[in-house]
Amino acid sequence: MSQSGNKSYPQMAEGPGFARISETGAEASGDISFRVLRDVMVRMRDGVLLATDIYLPATMDAGTQKLPVVLERTPYGKHLPSRSECSAEDARPLSREQVALHFLRHGYVVVYQDCRGRYASGGSFVKYTSDAEDGYDSCAWIIDQPWSNGRIGSIGLSYAAHTQAAMASLGAPGLVAMFLDSGGFSNAFQGGIRQGGAFEMKQATWALRQALESPEISNDAQRQARLRAVDMREWFGRSLEWAPGNSPLSEAPEYEDYLFDQWRRGSFDDYWRQPGLNAQTYYAAFSDAAMVHMSSWYDPYPRTATENYVGLSLRKKGPVCLILGPWIHGNRSVSYSGDVDFGPEATLDGHLARNFLELRRRWFDRWLKADERAPSPLPPVSLFVMGGGSGLKDAAGRMQHGGVWRSEQDWPLPDTRPVAYYLHADSRLSTQAPRQQDASLSYRYDPHRPVPTIGGAVTSGEPLMVGGAFDQRESAASFGSQLPYRALSERDDILVFQSAVLEEDVEVTGVVTATLWISSDCPDTDFTIKLIDVYPPNADYPEGFAMNLTDGILRTRYRNSWEQPELMEPGRPYLIHIEAFPTSNLFKRGHRIRIDISSSNFPRFDCNPNTGEPEGRATQVRIAHNRVYLDSLHPSFVSLPTIPARSH
């Protein structure tokens, strides 16, 4: 570990550059000696100083030797271990120093920086919206340093992937290689902050934890104690009553302010077009770097990764690569997700490289160092097709679903065939269109009794929600479940449609969409869809296992436009479209394909009060009676991206 050296604060001239160096020193680790410049303060265009750690080989002559730079900008503490860096052996987080030394051994300088308003950096933290300009300015500073050869590679998970896309959206100077792990908003309005018009409540649980580490709270023992005492279950139980000054974040107004700002911006306006929130708007200006977009089926960012891959691979020289695994957010070194295991080959470690560090280092060796002798370590698309397992419990008690990795040349897969599965009034899911007239099913949606979130593309939601694949049953672990616990299919506010028992395997890989004819007795409400792989009963699961794959939501006021919401006329039928996140699953012979339709998925998404009031400002709550039409004049269906049978 690094030793704390004597602190010094040299005077600096005005302008970008060092404002102080709080620690320097030379140390040895194994086969390499290195120096660390800690808390180098880099000046941004508005004068705010960002704390930056620089790892250099101890023998480096910065006046004559210049090396490529690996950069990570993070809100999680540049001095703290990172979930994005884990040991392949036991999945424990590695220290940033361990990661830095790996790159130093292979001829790189490593730079870590605290984002604005976090830990040692100055300024106020406003989530996501300062990272484009700050990242650009930091890159401009790096390429001007005597130890830099002007070529930068970026790394980082989650928020540290968002910071990469943010600075690349402005064409950050020197950025020639990127590895975006589970983030980098293609459009935060449709994944990450909002989705289908609904608000992702993980923004509140994330803000609460991060506020505890903010300067304004960590330096105030009384406020910190009050914030630590917040009962999230109690607060979320009355989330429809939240208002500024009356929320779990009332003790941290800096965090409460941006939370409500995002929550109340229901319409797609210029706020959502900012470079830190919407890479799609900036694809033309995006850095022409060699880049990898990585996500997973139970991560909040597979839509981000696939949209960025498609949008940038068409516009940039690249190469642009895509990796999609079966894990939850950032957990690439474990084989399970929730209560389901995908087999020992499911981890990224050992598939594309010995471990994640080596994979990125090989990517940078080829493209950051421009070593044409080094082969590219990645095909255009690497994806994990879930399914094919026994369906029995493994030694850890998880259901064995199985799966395989596959290399592809593009996304969407070129041989994708969309197949319409129609919803029928007798709860069938069939490729045959309905012939009935005047057929529909209805249910009652009570915002005070929402459908509980059981797994899915969830992160940062603990202790209220966790991501992954689960049997779709209520339990004490699922916030909002009520006694007696039961299968979600038994709730009276969910419409369940399932296929006949499959006579042959069916692979679904791609984006799942639903086209529904609906009505409501309220001016606004939500509709949700969920795709489920239904296992037949077996010795370990005598009632079968209903495994969630992907889901989506639509707030009906946005059925025609994200910019111009329109309320509904009670009882009038409307055509709506819902887009779920992409997935990849092999439905085995003997299984069933199931679609659930409802109007809530809480606490993953905020509950619609059904009144049509401005979002985040509801003063009333109504119970909605919602209807889905299922007849020949109003056919409702889901479109499943089906892949022809191939060898796995």
N, C-alpha and C positions, 0 to 999 in steps of 0.2 A: 504494500500500500504506500501511497505517497506520504512523505514526511512534511509537516508544516514548516516552511522556511520562515525567515524573518520577513515581516511585512514592510513594504515601503510604498510610498505614494509620490512618485516623481511628478513634477510640474509638467503640464503638456500645453502645447500651443493650441490655439483655437482651431476648430475644424475637425473632420473625421479622424479617428485614430485612437490611440491609447489615452485614457484619462487617468488611469492608475493601474499598477500591477500590484496585487496584494500578496502574491506568493510566487516565488520561483525556486527552482532547485533541480538538481540532477540526481537521478536514482538509477538503480539497475534492477532488471527483472529477467531472470533467465539469461537468454542470449542477447539481450539488447539493453543498452543504457539510454535513458531518455530524460528530457526536461519537460516540465509543465509550467506554463505561464497561466496563473489562475486569476480569475476576475479581472482580466483585461477588459476595460470599459470602452466599447465601440460606439461612437457617436452616430446617431441617426440624423436624417435630414431636418428633423424638428428639434434637434438638440438633446433628445433623450438618450441616455447611456445604457447600453445593454451589456451585461456581464458575460464574458466569453473565456473559456478555457482552451488553451492551445497545447497540444502534445507534439513534441519535436524530438527526433533522434538527438541524443546528447552530443554526438560527434558532428552534427550538421553545421556547416559553415553557411549561415544564412546570407552572407554577402555574395557567395559564389554558387552555392548549391540551392536549387529550386526543385520542389517536389509537388506532385498533385495533392489536392486537399480533399478529405472526406469531412462533410459538414452535417451536423444535426442541430436543428433548432427545436427546443422543447419547452413546454410549460411545466414539466414534471420534475425539474431540478437536475441541472447538468452534473451535479455532484452525487446523485442518487442512483442506485441500481435501476435498470430499466426492464420492464416486462418484455420489451422488444428484443432483448438479448438473453437467451436462455441456454443453459447447458443441455446438449442433446442427451446426456446420460440421465439427468434427473429433473430437467425443466426448471431448475432454480435460476433466478435472474443473475446475470453476470454484472459485475461492476462496469462502469463506463471505462475505467482504466484498463480492464481486461480486454474490452473491445478495441480500445485505442491501440493497445500493444499489438494486437493481431495485425492491424493495418500498418503500424509503424514497421513491423518486421518485414513487410512486403513493399516498403518504399513510399509510404504516404505520410503526410501530416494530418492530424485529426483535430477538428475544431468542434466544440460543444458550446451552445449559447442558450442562456435562459431567455425565454420570450418576454416581451414588454410586460412590466407589472408583476413578474413572477420571481420569487426568490431574490437573487442579488441584482436583478435588472431594475432600472428606473422606469418611471411612467406608470400609467394606470392600465390594468388589464381589462380589455373589452374583447370578449372571446371571438377569435377568428379575424376580426376586421382590420388589424394593424399588421398582419403577418406578410402581406404582399410587399409593401414598401420596406418594411424592416428587413425582410429576407433579401430583397434587391440591394439595399444599402450594405448589408453585411457581405454579400458576394462581391460588391464593388470594392469594399475594404480589403477582403481577402486577396483578390487578384493583384492588389497594389503592395502586398507585403513582400519583404525580401526573401522569405522562405517559400513563397508560392510560385509555381510555374504558370499560373493563370488558368488552370483546369480544375474544376470542382465537381465532385460527386456527392450527392445528397442521400441520406438514409433517414429512417425513422418510422415508427409505428403510430397509427392513430392520429393524434393531434400533430405529431412530428411528420406524418405524411401530409396532413393538411398544409403545414407550413411549406413543404416542398412544392406542392401544386400552386400555392399562393404566389411564391416568388417566381416560379416558372411562368405563371400567367402574365407577368410583366416582362418576360424575357430576361431574367436575371443574368448579368454578365458572368462569363466563365463557367456556367452550368452546362456540362457536357455529358453527364451520366447521372441517372436517378434510380432509386429503388424505393418505391412507395408501398409501404406495408399497411394494408387495411385503412386506407384513408386517401385524402386528396380530392375533396368534393368535386364531382362533376357538376352537381347542382344540389346544394344543401336544402333547397326548397322541396326536393323530391327524395331525400335520403340523407339523414344525419341530424337535421333539425326538424324538418317537417316531412310529411309524406302524404300524398293524396289530399292535401289540405289540412290534415290533422297534425298536431304537435307532438313530438317525441318527448315523453316525460323523463327520459334519461338525462335530459339537459338539466333538470332540477336536482336529481340525485348526484350527478357529476359536480354540479356547482356547489352543493353543500359540502362535499368532501374537499374540494379544492379551495373553498373559501377558508377552511380551517388552516390552510398553509399560507394564506395571503398575509402580507405585512400588517394590514389593518386589524386582523384578528389575532395573529400569532403574537403580537406585541401588546395585546390587551387581555389579561388573564380573565377578567369577568365576562367579557363578550365571548371569548373562546369557550368558557365553561357553559355559557347559555347555549351556544351553538352546538356543542357536543351533547347537550341534553335534549336536543330536538328528537322527538319521537316520529320517525318518518312514516310509520304505519298510521299513526293518528292523523298526521297532516294529510297524507294521501287519501285517507278515508273521507276527507272533506275538501278535496281539491277543487271542487266546483265553487268554493267560497273564496279561493285565494285572490288577493289583491296586493298591490305594493304596500308594504308595511304590515301586511297580514299574510305572511307566507313563511315557509321554513327557513327562508333566507333573510328575514327581516333584520337580523343582526349583522348582515354583510351587504349593505345597500349597493356596493359596486357590482356585486354578483347578481343581486336581485334585479337591478336596473336592466342589465343586458338580457336576463332571463325573460322578463316581461316584455321587453322590446321585441324579442324573437317570437314570443308566444302571440303577441297581439298583431304582428305583421302577417295576417292571414293571406292577403293577396300578394301575387308576385309583382313586386315593384322594383325600383332601382336598388333598394337595399339588397335584394337577393341577387343582383347582377354584379356585385362587387367581386374583385378578383380573388379574395380569400374564401368566397362562398360559391363561386360559379365558374369553374374552369371552362365550361362549354362556350361561354361568351368570348373567351380569350384564346381559343385554340390556334387561331392564325398567328397570334403574337407569342404563343407558348414557346419556351426554349426548345430548340431543335436538338434535344439530347437523346442519347440511348437510354430507354426507360423501361422499367418493369412495374406493372400494376398488379398487385397481389391482394387477394381477399379470400373469403371463404363463405360457404353456404349458410352458416349461422352467425355471420358477421353483419353489422349494419352497412357494409360498404361493397357488396358484390355488384350492385347497380353502378356505383361510382367507378369501380375498376373496369367493368365491361364497357360503360359509356366512354370513359377516357381512352380505353384501348381502341375502340372503334373510331372515335373522333380524331385521335391523334395519329393512328396508324395510316389513316387516309391522307393526312396533311404533312407529315414529317418524314424525313429521310430515315429516321429511327436508328437502330431497330426499336420497335415497340413490342413488348412481350406481356403476356397475361398469365397469371397463376391463380387457380381457384381450387381450394382444398375443402375438406369437410369439417374443419374445426370451428370453434367460436373465436371471438375477437382476439387475435394475436397468439392463440395457443397452438401454434404450428408444430410443437414438439410433443404433443400428446395425441393418442389415437382415438380418443373418445370426445363426444360432445353431448353434454347433458347426461341422460341415462342410456345412451346408445354408443356402442363401440364399433369402429369401422375397420378394425384389424390392424396388425402391426405395421403394415405398409402405408397406413394413412398419414403418417407424419411427413413433414417436408424433409426432415433430417434423414439422410440416406437415400432419398429418391433422386433429387437433382444434384446433390452434392453431399459430402460427409456431414456437413452441418450448415446452418444458415449463415454463419460468419464466412465460411469458405465460399458459399454460393455468391454472396455479394462481392467478396474479394475477387473471385474469378470474373464476375461481371465487370468490375472496375478495371481489372488487369487488361481485359479485352478492349473496353471502350473508353475508359478514362485515360489509360496509358496508351491507347491506340496501338496495342500490340497485335498486329495482323497475323502473327504466327500463332497466337492463342485462339483456340476455337471458341465460338460463342457457347456459353454453358446452357443456353435455353432454346427450346423450340418456340415458335410464335405463341402457341397456346398450350399450357399444361393444365389439365383439369382432372378432378377426382370424381368418378361416377360412383355414387353411393348405391348400395344394394347388393344382393346376392348371398347374404349371410344366412346362418342357420335359423335365426330368430330366437335362439335359446339364450339363457344367461351365461355370461362368462364368469371367471373366478371372482371378479370384482362385483358381480351382480348386475352388470349392464347387458342390455340386449345386443346380440351380435348381428349387426346389419351388414357388415362387410362393404366391399367396394374395391375399385381399381383405379390407378392413375392411367391417363391416356394423353398422348401428344396429338395436337391438332394443328392445322395450318391457319385457321382463322376463327373468328367469332363474329356473329352466330355461326354455328357449324354449317358448312355449305350444304350438307344433305338434310338439313332440318325440314320437316314437313309438319306444318300446323294442322292439328286435328281438333275439330270442334266436338266437345262433349256436352250434350244438351241436358238441362235440368228438367225433370219431369215431375208432375204433381204427385205421383206415387213414390217420390224420393229416389227414383232411378237416375243414374248418370249414364247416358248412352250416346253413341255416335248417330243415332237416329233422331231426326227432328220431331218435335211433338206434332201430333195431328189433332189433338183436342182443341176445342174452342172454349174460351172463358175459363181457363184453368189458372189458378194462382194459389200461393200459400202465404200466410201472414204470421206475424209474431209481434210481441210486445217488447219494446226496448225501454228499460228503465235506467236512466243515467246513475241512479243511486244503487243499482244492482247490476253492474256491468259484467260481461264475460271476462273471467280472469285470464291474464297472460300466462300461458304455460309453454315456456321455451320460445324458440324463434330467433330472429336476428337481433339479439339484445346484448348490450354491453353497458357497463357503468350503472347498472340498476340495482345492485345489491343494497339492502337486504330484501327488496321488494320484488325483484324479478331477475331471473338468470336466463342466459341464452342457451341454445342447444336443442337437441331432439329429445322429446319426452312422450310417453304415453299420454294421450290427451284426456287426462282425468284430474279432477280437483283433488287437492290434498292440503295438508297443513302448511306445506312449503310454498303453495301458490297463493299470493296475496289476493284477497277477495273471495276465496273459496268459502263456502258456507256448509255447515253440517246439515244433513248427512252428505258427505262427499260422494260424488258420482262422476260418471263419464260425461264429458262435455256434450256428447251426442244425446244425452238424456235431458238436457236443459230445454226449457220451452221457448227460449229466445235465440235458438240456433236452428237453422234449417240444414238438414244433413242429406246429401245426395251421394250415392255410391254406385259404382259399376257392379255388374255381375262378376262372379269369380273369374279372374283372367285365365284364359286357356293357353296363353303364350306370354313370354316376357315382353314388357313394353318399356323402352327407355325414353325418358323425358329429360331433355337438356336444353335449357334456354329460358326465355322470359315467359311466364305464365300470365295470361290476361283473362279477364271476365267481361262479357257483354251482357248486361242485365236490364230487363224492363222492370221498373220499380215504381212505387208510389208511397206516400206517407200522409198521415193526417196532420203533420207538422211542417212548417215552412223550411226547415233544414234538419238533416239528420245524417248519420254515417251509414255506409255499408262496407262490410268486410268480407274477404274471401280467405280460405285457408286450404291448401293442398295437403292431403294426408295419404300415407301408404298404410293400408290396413292389413295387418298380418292375421292369418287364421289362428284359431286357438292351438296351443301346444302345451306340453307338460309344464313349462315354466310360466306360461301366460294363458291360463285356461279360458280367459275371456278375450284372447287376442291382444294385439298391441297396435294402437293407432298412432303412428309416428308422423309428427308434423314435418313438413318439408319447406314450405314457404307460405307467405301470406301477404295481403295487401289491403288497402283501405281507400275510401273516397268520401270526402265531405261533399254532400250533394250540391251545395251552393256553387261548387267549382266544376260542375259536370260539363259545362260548355266552355269555360275560360278560367285560367288561373289568375288572370288580371282583373276580370270583371265578374264578381260573384253574382249569382241570380238565385233568389229564394224560389221555393216551389209553391204551386197551388195545391192545397190539400185534395187528395184523392185523384189527382191527374197523373196518368202514367208518363214516365220519363225514361229515356234510354241513357244508361250510364256505362262507363268503361273504367275498370279497375286494373291496375298493373301491379302484380306482385314482383318481388325480387327474383332474379334468375336462380335456378337450381339445376341439379343433375342427379337423377335417380333411376335405377333399374327396378321397376315394379315386376316382381317375379310371378311366374305362373302360380296360380293358387291364391294370390293376393287380390285385393280390391283397390281401386282408385276412389278416393273420397274427396268431396268438396263441401266445406262448411260455409254457410252464409249467415252473417249476423250484423250487428251494428256497433260493436265495441270490442276492444282488445286492450284491457286496462290492467296494469298501469303503463303498458308500452306506449299507448297513445292517450291523449286527453279525451275525456268523455264529452261528447256533444250534448249540450243541454236541450237541443231540439227547438230552441226559441227563435233562431235566426239573428240573435243579438251579435254585436261585434265580438270577435274572438278574444278570450281572456277577460271579458268584461260582463259576463252574464249576471243578471240580477234575478232571473227566474229559471226554473227547471220544469220541463214537461216530459211526460211519458209519451213516446211515439208508438203508433201502431203502423208498422211497416209491412209492405207487401211486395212479393216478387212474382211477376207474371210468367207463366210457363205454357202458353198456348201457341197455336200455329201462327197467329197474328203478332204475338209478342214473344218470340222465342228467346230464352235466356240460355247462355252457354259459356263454357270456359274453353279457351284455346290452349292446347298443350303442345309444346314444341317436341314432336316425336322424331326419334332417330331410328333409321332402319337397323335391323339386327346386324351386328358385326362381331368379330372376334374381340374378346376382352383380354 
